[in-house]
């Protein structure tokens, strides 16, 4: 029975089209511009060294998350679907690796994003091998937990993967189940327990601060929920990465508005204070609805310093080889025509002044 299953899988792989992974991948528009696959420029000049890859299959991702542009039941063909509301051009993997090798000294971080597919693990492992033979830039994988077990994580580690990311996104089990498990038309419902099992295995295999969990602001959680998950992850020496929900047209959450800028800025600041300043639950106050209403005034100096320094408001992603910001992707939480929600470069003094206005920092202490 096992041999028959293996033959069936091999046959299906041979029948796939010529523009699927591992021979083809999609890359973020920012990566495409930086590597010369597309023309264009960023709204501000900055050093872009973080390249993001996304696996590509004709039948797309088997999951159907209510907020995701790649969701299985979102209308349209998979090749026309956006991911975090930006275009992801399709390129040959061999061409991509060749371009990256030519500009290797400018690269700071590479990241492969898996999708839920029976081919995803093998293809990601093969793409990892191709990249690691050509460049030495630190490599992350944003994994698809339904496709993984402990042994497969070990194989990623042994192949030279530097960091593992888990797209938890929804920060409570109830939200996770409502947005990622209750699939309208059947399909690949996801498991909260499985995701946390992958977090635990990855943390054990890769070590402290080599695992991250993506968290999204605006899916229906409270600020208290977010602070709780930040504390839970930091205690495990796992990075919480922060994204702002950005509604994808025609997705199940396509008409839900994104969080207001003041809420977003305060959550950015709170997470940074928890990660770098040792802040705990007692340093924050919440109103009856669970919204962050204040920060302990005895910590005012640390808060002011963090707000002025600006790192809290930069792109939240994996570091470069020497610990510097490595993932410098723009537009993860906002459209190119919108105000910066997170900065792919250090905010300027003028940016900091605007950020403090958005924070309403003068009313933040208790």
C-alpha positions as CSV (number, residue, x, y, z in Angstrom):
1,X,0.0,0.0,0.0
2,X,2.8,2.4,0.9
3,X,4.6,1.7,-2.4
4,X,1.4,2.3,-4.4
5,X,0.9,5.6,-2.6
6,X,4.5,6.7,-3.5
7,X,3.9,5.8,-7.2
8,X,0.7,7.8,-7.2
9,X,2.4,10.9,-5.8
10,X,5.2,10.6,-8.3
11,X,2.7,10.3,-11.2
12,X,0.8,13.4,-9.9
13,X,4.1,15.3,-9.7
14,X,5.0,14.5,-13.3
15,X,1.5,15.7,-14.4
16,X,1.9,19.1,-12.9
17,X,2.4,22.1,-15.1
18,X,5.8,23.6,-15.9
19,X,5.2,26.8,-13.8
20,X,4.9,25.2,-10.4
21,X,7.3,24.9,-7.6
22,X,10.1,23.8,-7.2
23,X,11.0,25.1,-10.8
24,X,9.0,28.3,-10.4
25,X,8.3,30.5,-7.4
26,X,6.5,33.7,-6.7
27,X,8.4,36.6,-5.2
28,X,7.1,39.8,-3.6
29,X,6.9,42.9,-5.8
30,X,9.5,44.6,-3.7
31,X,11.9,41.6,-4.2
32,X,11.1,41.7,-7.9
33,X,12.1,45.4,-8.1
34,X,15.2,44.9,-6.0
35,X,16.4,42.0,-8.2
36,X,15.5,43.7,-11.5
37,X,12.7,41.3,-12.5
38,X,10.3,44.3,-12.5
39,X,10.8,48.0,-13.0
40,X,9.7,50.4,-10.3
41,X,10.9,52.3,-7.3
42,X,10.0,52.6,-3.6
43,X,8.3,55.7,-2.2
44,X,11.5,56.4,-0.3
45,X,15.0,55.2,-1.2
46,X,16.4,52.6,1.3
47,X,18.6,49.5,1.2
48,X,16.4,46.6,0.4
49,X,18.1,43.2,1.2
50,X,15.3,40.9,2.3
51,X,14.0,38.6,-0.5
52,X,10.6,36.9,0.0
53,X,9.7,33.8,-1.9
54,X,6.3,32.0,-2.1
55,X,5.6,28.5,-3.4
56,X,3.4,28.3,-6.4
57,X,0.9,25.6,-7.5
58,X,-1.9,25.5,-10.1
59,X,-4.4,24.5,-7.4
60,X,-3.0,27.0,-4.9
61,X,-3.1,26.7,-1.2
62,X,-5.4,24.0,0.2
63,X,-6.3,26.1,3.3
64,X,-9.1,28.7,3.3
65,X,-8.3,31.3,6.0
66,X,-11.0,33.9,6.2
67,X,-8.6,36.9,5.9
68,X,-6.0,35.6,3.4
69,X,-5.8,36.6,-0.2
70,X,-4.7,33.1,-1.2
71,X,-7.7,31.5,0.4
72,X,-9.0,28.5,-1.6
73,X,-12.6,29.8,-1.9
74,X,-11.7,33.4,-2.6
75,X,-12.9,34.2,-6.2
76,X,-10.5,34.2,-9.1
77,X,-7.7,32.0,-10.3
78,X,-4.8,31.4,-8.0
79,X,-2.2,33.1,-10.2
80,X,-4.2,36.3,-10.0
81,X,-4.6,36.3,-6.3
82,X,-2.7,38.7,-4.1
83,X,-1.0,37.9,-0.9
84,X,-1.0,40.7,1.8
85,X,-2.5,42.8,-1.0
86,X,0.6,43.1,-3.2
87,X,1.4,41.3,-6.4
88,X,3.8,38.4,-6.3
89,X,5.3,37.9,-9.8
90,X,6.2,34.4,-11.0
91,X,9.8,33.7,-11.8
92,X,12.0,30.7,-12.6
93,X,13.8,29.4,-9.5
94,X,17.0,29.1,-11.4
95,X,16.8,32.7,-12.6
96,X,16.1,33.9,-9.1
97,X,19.0,32.0,-7.5
98,X,21.3,33.4,-10.2
99,X,20.2,37.0,-9.6
100,X,20.6,36.6,-5.8
101,X,24.1,35.2,-6.2
102,X,25.1,38.2,-8.3
103,X,24.0,40.6,-5.6
104,X,24.7,38.4,-2.6
105,X,26.7,41.1,-0.7
106,X,23.5,43.3,-0.6
107,X,21.2,40.6,0.7
108,X,20.4,40.5,4.4
109,X,17.7,37.8,4.8
110,X,15.9,35.3,2.6
111,X,12.5,33.8,3.4
112,X,10.6,31.0,1.7
113,X,6.8,30.9,2.4
114,X,5.2,27.5,2.2
115,X,1.5,26.9,1.4
116,X,-0.7,24.0,2.4
117,X,0.0,21.5,-0.3
118,X,1.1,17.8,-0.4
119,X,4.2,18.9,-2.4
120,X,5.2,21.8,-0.2
121,X,7.7,20.1,2.1
122,X,9.7,18.3,-0.7
123,X,9.7,21.4,-2.9
124,X,10.8,23.8,0.0
125,X,13.6,21.4,0.8
126,X,14.8,21.4,-2.8
127,X,14.6,25.2,-3.2
128,X,16.5,25.5,0.1
129,X,19.2,23.3,-1.3
130,X,19.5,25.3,-4.5
131,X,19.7,28.6,-2.6
132,X,22.2,27.5,0.0
133,X,24.6,26.3,-2.6
134,X,24.6,29.7,-4.2
135,X,24.4,32.2,-1.4
136,X,25.2,32.3,2.3
137,X,22.6,34.8,3.3
138,X,20.6,33.7,6.4
139,X,17.5,31.8,5.3
140,X,14.1,31.6,7.0
141,X,11.1,29.4,6.2
142,X,7.6,30.5,7.0
143,X,6.2,27.0,7.4
144,X,2.9,25.3,6.8
145,X,2.4,23.3,10.0
146,X,-0.1,20.8,8.5
147,X,2.6,19.6,6.2
148,X,5.2,19.1,8.9
149,X,6.4,16.8,11.7
150,X,9.5,16.9,13.9
151,X,11.6,14.9,11.5
152,X,10.8,17.3,8.7
153,X,11.8,20.2,10.8
154,X,15.1,18.5,11.5
155,X,15.7,18.1,7.8
156,X,15.1,21.9,7.3
157,X,17.7,22.5,10.1
158,X,20.2,20.1,8.6
159,X,19.7,21.8,5.2
160,X,20.9,25.1,6.6
161,X,17.7,26.9,7.4
162,X,18.5,29.5,10.0
163,X,15.0,30.4,11.4
164,X,11.5,29.0,11.4
165,X,8.4,31.1,11.2
166,X,4.9,30.0,12.1
167,X,1.9,32.0,10.8
168,X,-0.3,31.7,13.9
169,X,-2.0,35.0,12.9
170,X,-5.1,34.6,15.1
171,X,-3.9,34.9,18.7
172,X,-6.7,33.0,20.5
173,X,-7.9,29.5,20.0
174,X,-11.5,30.7,19.5
175,X,-10.4,33.1,16.7
176,X,-8.2,30.5,15.1
177,X,-11.0,28.0,15.0
178,X,-13.5,30.5,13.6
179,X,-11.2,31.9,10.9
180,X,-9.0,29.0,10.0
181,X,-10.8,25.8,11.0
182,X,-14.4,26.3,10.1
183,X,-14.0,26.0,6.4
184,X,-17.2,26.9,4.4
185,X,-16.9,24.3,1.6
186,X,-14.8,21.6,3.3
187,X,-11.1,21.5,2.7
188,X,-8.0,21.9,4.8
189,X,-9.1,23.1,8.2
190,X,-6.2,23.9,10.5
191,X,-5.4,22.9,14.0
192,X,-4.5,25.2,16.9
193,X,-2.9,22.3,18.7
194,X,-0.8,21.3,15.7
195,X,0.5,24.8,15.2
196,X,1.7,25.0,18.8
197,X,3.2,21.5,18.5
198,X,5.3,22.9,15.6
199,X,6.2,25.9,17.7
200,X,7.5,23.7,20.5
201,X,9.4,21.3,18.2
202,X,11.0,24.2,16.3
203,X,12.0,26.0,19.5
204,X,13.7,22.8,20.7
205,X,15.4,22.0,17.4
206,X,16.5,25.5,16.4
207,X,17.1,27.1,19.8
208,X,16.3,30.4,21.5
209,X,15.2,33.3,19.3
210,X,15.4,31.2,16.2
211,X,11.7,30.7,16.0
212,X,9.0,33.3,15.4
213,X,5.2,33.4,15.4
214,X,3.3,35.8,13.1
215,X,0.5,37.7,14.9
216,X,-2.1,39.9,13.2
217,X,-3.8,42.9,14.8
218,X,-7.4,43.3,13.7
219,X,-8.9,39.8,13.3
220,X,-11.2,40.3,16.3
221,X,-8.9,39.9,19.2
222,X,-8.5,42.3,22.1
223,X,-5.3,44.2,23.1
224,X,-5.2,42.0,26.2
225,X,-5.2,38.9,24.0
226,X,-2.2,40.3,22.1
227,X,-0.2,41.2,25.2
228,X,-0.9,37.8,26.6
229,X,0.5,36.0,23.5
230,X,3.5,38.3,23.3
231,X,4.3,37.4,26.9
232,X,3.8,33.7,26.3
233,X,6.1,33.7,23.3
234,X,8.8,35.9,24.8
235,X,8.9,33.7,27.9
236,X,9.7,30.8,25.5
237,X,12.4,32.9,23.7
238,X,10.3,32.9,20.6
239,X,9.9,36.1,18.7
240,X,6.3,37.5,18.1
241,X,6.2,39.2,14.8
242,X,3.5,41.8,14.2
243,X,1.3,42.5,11.2
244,X,-1.7,44.7,10.7
245,X,-4.8,43.1,9.1
246,X,-5.2,44.5,5.6
247,X,-8.5,43.4,4.1
248,X,-8.2,41.4,0.9
249,X,-11.1,42.2,-1.5
250,X,-13.6,39.3,-1.8
251,X,-12.1,37.3,1.0
252,X,-14.5,36.4,3.8
253,X,-13.1,39.4,5.8
254,X,-12.9,41.6,2.8
255,X,-15.2,44.3,4.2
256,X,-13.8,44.3,7.7
257,X,-11.9,47.6,8.3
258,X,-8.3,47.5,9.5
259,X,-7.4,48.7,13.0
260,X,-7.1,52.4,13.7
261,X,-3.6,53.8,13.6
262,X,-3.6,54.7,17.4
263,X,-4.4,51.1,18.3
264,X,-1.8,49.8,15.9
265,X,1.0,52.1,17.2
266,X,0.2,51.3,20.8
267,X,0.4,47.5,20.2
268,X,3.7,48.0,18.3
269,X,5.1,49.9,21.3
270,X,3.7,47.4,23.9
271,X,5.3,44.4,22.1
272,X,8.6,46.1,21.8
273,X,8.6,47.0,25.5
274,X,7.8,43.4,26.4
275,X,10.6,42.1,24.1
276,X,13.3,44.5,25.0
277,X,12.3,46.3,28.3
278,X,11.1,43.4,30.4
279,X,7.6,44.8,30.7
280,X,5.0,42.4,32.1
281,X,1.2,42.3,32.5
282,X,1.3,44.7,35.5
283,X,2.9,47.4,33.4
284,X,-0.2,47.7,31.2
285,X,-3.8,48.7,32.0
286,X,-6.9,47.7,29.9
287,X,-10.4,49.0,29.8
288,X,-13.6,46.8,30.2
289,X,-13.4,45.8,26.5
290,X,-9.8,44.6,26.8
291,X,-8.3,47.6,24.9
292,X,-4.9,48.9,26.0
293,X,-5.6,52.1,27.9
294,X,-2.3,52.9,29.6
295,X,1.2,52.1,30.6
296,X,2.6,52.4,34.1
297,X,3.9,55.9,34.6
298,X,6.9,54.6,36.6
299,X,8.2,53.3,33.3
300,X,7.7,56.6,31.5
301,X,11.4,57.0,30.7
302,X,11.7,53.6,29.1
303,X,8.5,54.3,27.1
304,X,9.7,57.7,25.9
305,X,13.0,56.3,24.9
306,X,11.5,53.4,22.9
307,X,9.1,55.8,21.1
308,X,11.9,58.2,20.2
309,X,14.3,55.5,19.1
310,X,11.8,54.1,16.6
311,X,12.8,50.5,16.3
312,X,9.4,49.5,17.6
313,X,7.7,50.8,14.5
314,X,10.0,49.2,11.9
315,X,9.3,46.1,9.8
316,X,9.0,43.2,12.2
317,X,11.0,40.3,10.8
318,X,14.0,38.1,11.0
319,X,17.4,39.7,11.6
320,X,20.5,39.8,9.3
321,X,23.7,37.8,9.9
322,X,24.9,40.3,12.6
323,X,21.6,40.9,14.3
324,X,20.7,44.0,12.3
325,X,17.2,44.2,10.6
326,X,17.3,41.6,7.9
327,X,13.8,41.5,6.6
328,X,13.2,44.9,5.2
329,X,10.0,44.1,3.3
330,X,7.7,47.1,2.8
331,X,3.9,46.9,2.4
332,X,3.3,43.9,4.7
333,X,0.6,45.9,6.6
334,X,-0.4,48.7,4.2
335,X,-0.7,49.6,0.6
336,X,2.1,51.6,-1.3
337,X,-0.3,54.6,-1.5
338,X,-1.1,54.5,2.3
339,X,0.8,55.8,5.3
340,X,3.5,53.7,6.7
341,X,2.2,51.2,9.2
342,X,5.7,49.7,9.7
343,X,8.9,51.2,8.4
344,X,11.4,49.2,6.3
345,X,14.1,51.7,7.4
346,X,14.8,53.7,10.6
347,X,12.0,56.3,11.0
348,X,13.2,59.9,10.5
349,X,12.7,62.6,13.2
350,X,9.7,63.8,11.2
351,X,8.3,60.2,11.2
352,X,8.9,59.9,15.0
353,X,7.0,63.2,15.6
354,X,4.0,61.8,13.6
355,X,4.2,58.4,15.3
356,X,4.0,60.1,18.7
357,X,1.0,62.1,17.6
358,X,-0.6,58.8,16.4
359,X,0.2,57.1,19.8
360,X,-1.3,60.0,21.7
361,X,1.6,59.4,24.0
362,X,0.6,62.2,26.4
363,X,-2.5,60.2,27.5
364,X,-0.8,56.8,27.6
365,X,0.3,56.7,31.3
366,X,-1.4,55.7,34.5
